[in-house]
Amino acid sequence: MNTVVTLKTRARPASAGLTGMYLVRATDALAGATAAYAIPLLVLITTGSTALTGVAFVLEWTPRLSAFAFAGALVDRFSAGRVFRVANLVRAATVAFTSAVLLVLPPTGTAVTGVVLAFGAASGLLAEVSYVAVETLGAEAGRRALQPHRVQAAQTGIDQGAALVGPLLGGLLLLVGSRVLMAVVAVLALAAAVCAPGGGSTERGGTSAGLRSGWRTVRRSPALAWLVAGFAVSNLATGVLQAAAPITVIRRFRCSTASVGAVWSTAAVASLLAVWVTRRAIDRWQVWPVGAVAAAVATGACTATALAPGFAFYTAAVALVMASEGAMTVVLRTLRAHLIPRDGFGSTLAVTIIVMLVPLPTAGALVAVVPATGLPHLLLACAVLQGLMLTASFAGLRRHRPVGDPPPAAPAPTTADQRTLQPTSRA
């Protein structure tokens, strides 16, 4: 049976808990982004070793990837709200315990290095468990909302805002002291746990066979399979662009390391603006056309980065790539939340995340083996592959939806409507 891609708006209860859910997501995302940026810097400060700083990065991200093997099953079995609360409570407790241990240890040495590395690994694992849980809560809120793409756009903006603010906050806190940094991360995690939504269908867990169950769900849904495959290949192109950016800016354009930061700061602002524009574009033209346009822009912009004649052109092209990626992320989350069934949502979500993350280390490996002079050709090849796969993906999505576009999204309910459509549970 083919899965039909349609986002027709039904009369759903208004969600009274969206603001609370956004607050929960913001505190959780900011805690994760701050810790992810600051832990390698903390290792560098305590050890002075660049090699151990790299080890800290690996030890932080390896558990993050492995967490998806069981996080979805936990969410399906024990409920998203419960898993989210426990993950953040454990994260707050881990931060507090690490701070106490660092307080009694000498400022440098093998012991303090081991403690910081272990904290980085635990922090990374707990961050991804809470991410799967909060993404499930967001999908549930989107199903109940009158305009689900607006919920997904808001969540995308929150994540990207946290990714932009987190490194700045982490750097500033480290200037004050590592204990202050740890205290702020603990407070953010505790606030996320305390404010986590309760009640509703997300609080009634079921059983799950884990990743195998999620993989079967993806295989049974042609639309979901096309969606995941297209975005996985797109992530390969974006990953190559990100991994090659320092080499391109410094070696090819003869610019400073500060210029690399300027490129990504510009791209982050463009991405946030694109999320805002995408939300309004979907209001008018629906999800599929907006996604198709964003995919075409992403392919063209990625091609432009490979052919850029100078630094200014390259910076503009990268900003356009990340803006289109921001738009496609809204499309991805909106369609994914619609296509994955509620039963076993966490396991299926974990599978889709794994499939879309695998191309990122692959991109790093490609950049590592290709000489600097060959990177423009690698980028060009990835852009061509991205264009072909995204074309096939959106064509597949169009085949598995009814003839004609979904109707326009319903306007926000009036005060009288809100009195009639009382919410049945928190988002």
Secondary structure in CASP SS format (residue, H / E / C, confidence):
PFRMAT SS
TARGET T0000
AUTHOR 0000-0000-0000
METHOD secondary structure of the structure
MODEL  1
M C 1.00
N C 1.00
T C 1.00
V C 1.00
V C 1.00
T C 1.00
L C 1.00
K C 1.00
T C 1.00
R C 1.00
A C 1.00
R C 1.00
P C 1.00
A C 1.00
S C 1.00
A C 1.00
G C 1.00
L H 1.00
T H 1.00
G H 1.00
M H 1.00
Y H 1.00
L H 1.00
V H 1.00
R H 1.00
A H 1.00
T H 1.00
D H 1.00
A H 1.00
L H 1.00
A H 1.00
G H 1.00
A H 1.00
T H 1.00
A H 1.00
A H 1.00
Y H 1.00
A H 1.00
I H 1.00
P H 1.00
L H 1.00
L H 1.00
V H 1.00
L H 1.00
I H 1.00
T H 1.00
T H 1.00
G C 1.00
S C 1.00
T H 1.00
A H 1.00
L H 1.00
T H 1.00
G H 1.00
V H 1.00
A H 1.00
F H 1.00
V H 1.00
L H 1.00
E H 1.00
W H 1.00
T H 1.00
P H 1.00
R H 1.00
L H 1.00
S H 1.00
A H 1.00
F H 1.00
A H 1.00
F H 1.00
A H 1.00
G H 1.00
A H 1.00
L H 1.00
V H 1.00
D H 1.00
R H 1.00
F H 1.00
S C 1.00
A H 1.00
G H 1.00
R H 1.00
V H 1.00
F H 1.00
R H 1.00
V H 1.00
A H 1.00
N H 1.00
L H 1.00
V H 1.00
R H 1.00
A H 1.00
A H 1.00
T H 1.00
V H 1.00
A H 1.00
F H 1.00
T H 1.00
S H 1.00
A H 1.00
V H 1.00
L H 1.00
L H 1.00
V H 1.00
L C 1.00
P C 1.00
P C 1.00
T C 1.00
G C 1.00
T H 1.00
A H 1.00
V H 1.00
T H 1.00
G H 1.00
V H 1.00
V H 1.00
L H 1.00
A H 1.00
F H 1.00
G H 1.00
A H 1.00
A H 1.00
S H 1.00
G H 1.00
L H 1.00
L H 1.00
A H 1.00
E H 1.00
V H 1.00
S H 1.00
Y H 1.00
V H 1.00
A H 1.00
V H 1.00
E H 1.00
T H 1.00
L H 1.00
G H 1.00
A H 1.00
E H 1.00
A H 1.00
G H 1.00
R H 1.00
R H 1.00
A C 1.00
L C 1.00
Q C 1.00
P H 1.00
H H 1.00
R H 1.00
V H 1.00
Q H 1.00
A H 1.00
A H 1.00
Q H 1.00
T H 1.00
G H 1.00
I H 1.00
D H 1.00
Q H 1.00
G H 1.00
A H 1.00
A H 1.00
L H 1.00
V H 1.00
G H 1.00
P H 1.00
L H 1.00
L H 1.00
G H 1.00
G H 1.00
L H 1.00
L H 1.00
L H 1.00
L H 1.00
V H 1.00
G C 1.00
S H 1.00
R H 1.00
V H 1.00
L H 1.00
M H 1.00
A H 1.00
V H 1.00
V H 1.00
A H 1.00
V H 1.00
L H 1.00
A H 1.00
L H 1.00
A H 1.00
A H 1.00
A H 1.00
V H 1.00
C H 1.00
A C 1.00
P C 1.00
G C 1.00
G C 1.00
G C 1.00
S H 1.00
T H 1.00
E H 1.00
R C 1.00
G C 1.00
G C 1.00
T C 1.00
S C 1.00
A C 1.00
G C 1.00
L H 1.00
R H 1.00
S H 1.00
G H 1.00
W H 1.00
R H 1.00
T H 1.00
V H 1.00
R H 1.00
R H 1.00
S C 1.00
P H 1.00
A H 1.00
L H 1.00
A H 1.00
W H 1.00
L H 1.00
V H 1.00
A H 1.00
G H 1.00
F H 1.00
A H 1.00
V H 1.00
S H 1.00
N H 1.00
L H 1.00
A H 1.00
T H 1.00
G H 1.00
V H 1.00
L H 1.00
Q H 1.00
A H 1.00
A H 1.00
A H 1.00
P H 1.00
I H 1.00
T H 1.00
V H 1.00
I H 1.00
R H 1.00
R H 1.00
F C 1.00
R C 1.00
C C 1.00
S C 1.00
T H 1.00
A H 1.00
S H 1.00
V H 1.00
G H 1.00
A H 1.00
V H 1.00
W H 1.00
S H 1.00
T H 1.00
A H 1.00
A H 1.00
V H 1.00
A H 1.00
S H 1.00
L H 1.00
L H 1.00
A H 1.00
V H 1.00
W H 1.00
V H 1.00
T H 1.00
R H 1.00
R H 1.00
A H 1.00
I H 1.00
D H 1.00
R H 1.00
W H 1.00
Q C 1.00
V H 1.00
W H 1.00
P H 1.00
V H 1.00
G H 1.00
A H 1.00
V H 1.00
A H 1.00
A H 1.00
A H 1.00
V H 1.00
A H 1.00
T H 1.00
G H 1.00
A H 1.00
C H 1.00
T H 1.00
A H 1.00
T H 1.00
A H 1.00
L H 1.00
A C 1.00
P C 1.00
G C 1.00
F H 1.00
A H 1.00
F H 1.00
Y H 1.00
T H 1.00
A H 1.00
A H 1.00
V H 1.00
A H 1.00
L H 1.00
V H 1.00
M H 1.00
A H 1.00
S H 1.00
E H 1.00
G H 1.00
A H 1.00
M H 1.00
T H 1.00
V H 1.00
V H 1.00
L H 1.00
R H 1.00
T H 1.00
L H 1.00
R H 1.00
A H 1.00
H H 1.00
L H 1.00
I C 1.00
P C 1.00
R C 1.00
D C 1.00
G C 1.00
F H 1.00
G H 1.00
S H 1.00
T H 1.00
L H 1.00
A H 1.00
V H 1.00
T H 1.00
I H 1.00
I H 1.00
V H 1.00
M H 1.00
L H 1.00
V C 1.00
P H 1.00
L H 1.00
P H 1.00
T H 1.00
A H 1.00
G H 1.00
A H 1.00
L H 1.00
V H 1.00
A H 1.00
V H 1.00
V C 1.00
P C 1.00
A H 1.00
T H 1.00
G H 1.00
L H 1.00
P H 1.00
H H 1.00
L H 1.00
L H 1.00
L H 1.00
A H 1.00
C H 1.00
A H 1.00
V H 1.00
L H 1.00
Q H 1.00
G H 1.00
L H 1.00
M H 1.00
L H 1.00
T H 1.00
A H 1.00
S H 1.00
F H 1.00
A H 1.00
G H 1.00
L H 1.00
R H 1.00
R H 1.00
H C 1.00
R C 1.00
P C 1.00
V C 1.00
G C 1.00
D C 1.00
P C 1.00
P C 1.00
P C 1.00
A C 1.00
A C 1.00
P C 1.00
A C 1.00
P C 1.00
T C 1.00
T H 1.00
A H 1.00
D H 1.00
Q H 1.00
R H 1.00
T H 1.00
L C 1.00
Q C 1.00
P C 1.00
T C 1.00
S C 1.00
R C 1.00
A C 1.00
END
